[in-house]
Amino acid sequence: MDLDLLIAELLAGKTAALARAISVVENGRPGFERLLGEVHPTLGRARRIGITGPPGAGKSTVVERLVGLYRSAGLKVAVVAVDPTSPFTGGALLGDRIRMESVALDQGVYIRSMASREVCDLLDAAGFDRILVETVGVGQSELDVARMADSTVLVLVPESGDGIQTLKSGVMEVADIFVVNKADRAGADKLRQEIEVTLGIRRGNAFRNMPAHHGWRGSGEAGKRGRTNVTLSAAKGQNFDKVSVPAGAQGASGWDQPVLLTTAVKGDGLTDLASALDQHHEWLTTSGELDIRRRRRLLERTREVVERATRRWLWEETRAEQLITDRLDEVAGGRLSPYELAAEVVEELKQGERI
């Protein structure tokens, strides 16, 4: 493999080179870290948007509709379907099953099902304007998506059980925008109100968007329920039409997460969502939060690389494996615990015990 040629073609936006580069990175082939290192200086152009939520919330349909809106503005869009890594095969459980048929054949859209977070860097380097990261909504993946994205959207449905009580701890904190999808079903408004009240309690203003007794809404910004026009900026000078999204998107202490109603299968409310995402990106940029989030992402990535290199060193260049094997009979016989043996191995390595 000519790595220099692959990097050059990747940066030129060639789809075949992107596919090869992704395979190199996901399979950990020789040179994959150099590949990622070479493209690093080009990163930061794409907006990374995470879409998470429980199974059955309609995330794929939301993503499909967002892709259509972004493509109508002339933007290149990549979709990353992040599946849990299989402990048996190391691959993605859902494989390459793609349910976004209406956009899958668009030359300006790239869709991939995978487990590696580093692939987003390759998509950024290849010149995509938007990277939509969708999780299957299983366990830790709901929180992991926030570590990969600039903006995180949490998609729920009226049937989410007892409303927000079903949300896992920490999920509400990482969401920048809440979406109640399938809003044509009973209970959508109730769920939205529950979310808004909970968000208000966290901000110390429980009834920011709730009508009070006899319709009184209070005074000042806290009592406003109005709507405001925002414009979704696009590359090459193209804009979406001005649309209405809930007012008060930026509170005194930062970003106040809006709660939007959508019926993605009909396309209802998706322009509002796209506009809210644009507004959030503007806030991220002007407040400095975008730089903070990206620096945090780089810190976590560097730690991951160090841990990967350390594991490789541990098992390939030290006597750790042999030290464990030599005393495994003691562990099997109950005379020594795995924890005691591990502590001894680590202590020996600290003292410079190497091959």
C-alpha positions in Angstrom: 0.0 0.0 0.0 1.3 3.4 -1.0 0.4 5.4 2.1 1.4 8.7 0.7 -0.8 8.2 -2.3 -3.7 7.1 -0.1 -3.4 10.2 2.0 -3.2 12.5 -1.0 -6.3 10.9 -2.6 -8.2 11.0 0.7 -7.5 14.8 1.1 -8.6 15.2 -2.4 -12.0 13.8 -1.4 -11.9 10.6 -3.5 -14.5 8.1 -2.2 -12.4 5.0 -3.0 -9.5 6.4 -1.0 -11.8 7.2 1.9 -13.1 3.6 1.9 -9.6 2.2 1.9 -8.5 4.6 4.6 -11.4 3.6 6.8 -10.5 -0.1 6.4 -6.9 0.6 7.3 -7.9 2.4 10.5 -10.7 0.1 11.6 -8.5 -3.0 11.1 -5.4 -1.4 12.7 -3.3 -2.2 9.6 0.4 -1.0 9.5 0.6 2.7 9.0 -2.9 3.5 10.4 -1.6 5.8 13.1 0.6 7.7 10.6 -2.4 8.1 8.4 -4.4 9.6 11.2 -1.4 11.8 12.1 -1.0 13.1 8.6 -4.6 14.2 8.3 -4.8 15.8 11.7 -3.8 19.3 10.6 -6.7 19.4 8.2 -9.4 18.7 10.8 -12.0 21.0 12.2 -13.9 22.0 9.1 -16.8 19.6 9.4 -19.6 20.0 11.9 -20.1 16.8 13.9 -23.7 16.2 15.0 -24.6 13.3 17.3 -28.1 11.8 17.1 -28.9 9.5 20.0 -31.9 8.1 21.8 -33.6 4.8 22.6 -34.3 2.1 19.9 -37.5 2.8 18.0 -37.4 6.6 18.4 -37.0 7.1 14.7 -33.4 8.3 14.7 -32.6 6.9 11.3 -35.6 8.7 9.8 -34.5 12.0 11.5 -31.0 11.5 10.1 -32.4 10.8 6.6 -34.4 13.9 6.6 -31.5 16.0 7.9 -29.3 14.7 5.2 -31.9 15.7 2.6 -32.0 19.3 4.0 -28.3 19.6 4.1 -28.0 18.2 0.6 -30.5 20.7 -0.7 -28.1 23.4 0.6 -25.3 21.9 -1.4 -23.5 20.4 1.5 -21.6 17.1 1.5 -22.9 14.8 4.3 -21.5 11.7 5.9 -23.5 9.4 8.2 -21.8 7.3 10.7 -24.0 4.6 12.3 -22.0 3.7 15.4 -22.8 0.2 16.6 -21.6 -1.5 19.8 -18.4 -3.4 19.1 -18.9 -7.1 19.3 -16.8 -8.7 22.0 -16.5 -11.8 19.8 -15.6 -10.5 16.4 -14.5 -6.9 17.1 -16.9 -5.7 14.4 -20.2 -3.9 14.3 -23.2 -5.9 15.4 -25.4 -4.3 12.8 -22.9 -4.6 10.0 -23.6 -2.5 6.9 -27.4 -2.6 7.1 -28.5 0.8 5.8 -32.1 1.9 6.1 -31.7 5.3 4.5 -32.5 4.3 0.9 -33.6 7.7 -0.3 -30.2 9.2 0.2 -27.9 6.2 0.0 -27.3 6.6 -3.8 -26.6 10.3 -3.6 -22.9 11.0 -4.6 -22.7 13.7 -2.0 -23.7 11.4 0.8 -21.4 8.8 2.4 -22.9 6.2 4.8 -21.0 3.8 6.9 -21.8 1.5 9.8 -18.9 1.1 12.2 -17.5 1.1 15.7 -14.4 3.3 15.4 -14.6 6.9 16.5 -11.4 7.8 14.6 -13.3 7.4 11.3 -14.9 10.8 11.9 -11.5 12.3 11.4 -11.1 10.6 8.0 -14.5 12.0 6.9 -13.6 15.4 8.1 -10.3 15.2 6.2 -12.1 14.0 3.1 -14.0 17.3 2.9 -17.5 16.5 4.3 -19.4 19.5 5.6 -21.6 17.6 8.0 -20.9 14.4 9.9 -24.1 12.9 11.4 -23.2 10.3 14.1 -26.1 8.0 14.9 -26.0 5.5 17.7 -28.3 2.5 18.2 -29.2 3.8 21.6 -27.8 0.9 23.6 -26.2 1.5 27.0 -23.0 3.6 27.0 -23.3 4.5 23.3 -25.9 7.2 24.3 -23.2 9.0 26.2 -20.3 8.2 23.9 -21.9 10.1 21.1 -21.6 13.3 23.0 -17.8 12.8 23.2 -17.7 12.5 19.4 -20.0 15.4 18.4 -20.0 19.2 18.6 -23.8 19.2 19.0 -25.9 16.3 20.4 -29.5 15.7 19.7 -31.5 13.3 21.9 -34.5 11.8 20.1 -37.5 10.5 22.2 -41.0 9.4 21.4 -44.3 9.7 23.4 -44.1 6.0 24.2 -40.8 6.5 26.1 -42.5 5.0 29.1 -42.9 7.3 32.1 -41.5 10.2 30.2 -38.1 11.5 31.2 -38.0 9.1 34.2 -36.8 6.5 31.7 -33.8 8.4 30.7 -30.4 7.1 31.8 -28.4 9.2 34.3 -26.3 11.7 32.4 -28.2 11.6 29.1 -30.1 14.8 29.7 -26.9 16.6 30.6 -25.2 15.8 27.3 -28.1 16.6 25.0 -28.0 20.1 23.4 -31.3 19.7 21.7 -34.2 17.5 22.6 -36.6 16.1 19.9 -39.9 14.5 20.6 -40.4 12.5 17.4 -43.6 10.9 16.2 -45.3 14.0 17.6 -48.6 13.1 15.8 -49.1 10.5 18.5 -50.8 11.0 21.9 -48.6 12.2 24.7 -46.1 14.2 22.6 -47.0 17.6 24.2 -47.0 16.0 27.7 -43.5 14.6 27.2 -42.3 17.9 25.9 -43.7 19.7 28.9 -42.1 17.2 31.2 -38.7 17.7 29.6 -39.0 21.5 29.7 -40.0 21.5 33.4 -37.1 19.2 34.2 -34.7 21.4 32.3 -36.1 24.4 34.0 -35.6 22.9 37.4 -31.9 22.2 36.6 -31.6 25.9 35.6 -33.5 27.1 38.6 -36.5 28.2 36.4 -38.9 25.3 36.3 -41.6 27.0 34.3 -39.7 28.9 31.6 -41.9 27.4 28.8 -45.0 26.5 30.8 -48.3 28.5 30.8 -49.2 29.4 34.4 -52.7 29.7 36.0 -55.1 31.8 34.0 -52.6 31.9 31.2 -50.1 34.3 33.0 -46.6 33.6 31.8 -44.6 35.9 34.0 -42.5 38.8 33.0 -39.2 39.2 31.2 -37.4 36.4 29.3 -38.5 33.8 31.8 -42.1 34.3 31.0 -41.8 34.4 27.2 -43.1 31.6 25.1 -42.8 33.3 21.8 -40.8 32.2 18.8 -37.9 33.8 17.0 -36.6 33.5 13.4 -33.1 32.1 12.8 -31.3 31.3 9.6 -29.4 28.0 9.0 -26.2 29.0 7.4 -24.8 26.8 4.7 -21.6 26.5 2.7 -21.1 28.4 -0.5 -23.4 31.2 0.6 -26.5 29.1 0.5 -29.2 29.4 3.2 -32.3 27.6 4.3 -35.5 29.6 4.5 -36.0 31.4 7.8 -38.1 29.3 10.1 -39.4 29.6 13.7 -37.8 27.8 16.6 -38.5 28.2 20.3 -37.2 31.5 21.7 -34.6 31.8 24.5 -32.1 29.4 22.9 -29.3 31.2 24.8 -29.8 31.8 28.5 -27.8 33.9 30.9 -25.7 30.9 31.9 -25.2 29.5 28.4 -27.2 27.3 26.0 -30.8 26.5 27.0 -31.7 23.2 25.3 -34.8 23.6 23.1 -37.4 20.8 23.0 -38.7 20.4 19.5 -41.6 18.3 18.1 -41.1 16.4 14.9 -42.8 13.8 12.9 -39.8 12.7 10.8 -41.6 10.2 8.6 -43.7 13.1 7.3 -40.9 15.6 7.3 -42.6 17.8 9.9 -40.4 19.8 12.2 -37.1 18.8 10.6 -36.3 22.3 9.3 -36.8 23.6 12.8 -34.3 21.0 14.0 -31.8 21.9 11.3 -32.1 25.6 12.3 -31.7 24.9 16.0 -28.5 23.0 15.2 -27.3 25.9 13.2 -28.1 28.3 16.1 -26.3 26.0 18.5 -23.2 25.9 16.4 -23.3 29.7 16.3 -23.5 29.8 20.1 -20.7 27.3 20.4 -18.5 29.4 18.2 -19.2 32.8 19.8 -19.0 31.5 23.4 -15.8 29.6 22.9 -17.5 26.3 23.9 -16.7 24.8 20.5 -13.0 25.1 21.1 -13.4 23.7 24.6 -15.3 20.7 23.4 -12.9 20.0 20.6 -9.9 20.3 23.0 -11.6 17.9 25.4 -12.1 15.5 22.5 -8.4 15.7 21.6 -7.5 15.1 25.2 -9.6 11.9 25.3 -8.2 10.8 21.9 -4.6 11.3 23.0 -5.3 9.3 26.2 -6.8 6.5 24.0 -3.7 6.4 21.8 -1.5 6.3 24.9 -3.5 3.4 26.4 -3.4 1.5 23.0 0.4 1.9 22.8 0.8 0.9 26.4 -1.3 -2.3 25.9 0.8 -3.1 22.9 4.0 -2.5 24.8 2.8 -4.5 27.8 2.0 -7.7 26.0 4.6 -7.6 23.2 7.7 -6.2 24.9 7.5 -7.2 28.6 7.4 -10.5 30.5 3.9 -9.8 31.8 2.4 -12.8 30.0 5.1 -15.1 31.2 4.9 -13.8 34.7 1.2 -14.6 34.8 1.6 -18.0 33.2 4.3 -19.0 35.7 2.0 -18.6 38.7 -1.3 -19.5 37.1 -1.5 -22.8 39.0 -1.5 -20.8 42.3 -4.4 -18.7 41.1 -6.3 -21.8 39.9 -5.7 -23.5 43.2 -7.0 -20.6 45.2 -3.7 -19.8 46.9 -3.4 -16.5 45.0 -6.0 -14.2 43.6 -5.9 -12.6 40.2 -5.8 -9.2 41.9 -2.8 -10.1 44.0 -1.0 -11.6 41.0 -1.8 -8.6 38.8 -0.5 -6.2 41.5 2.8 -8.2 41.7 3.2 -8.2 37.9 2.6 -4.4 37.8 5.1 -3.9 40.6 7.7 -5.9 38.7 7.1 -4.0 35.6 7.6 -0.8 37.5 11.0 -2.1 38.7 12.0 -2.5 35.1 11.2 -6.2 34.6 11.4 -6.6 30.8 12.4 -9.2 28.2 
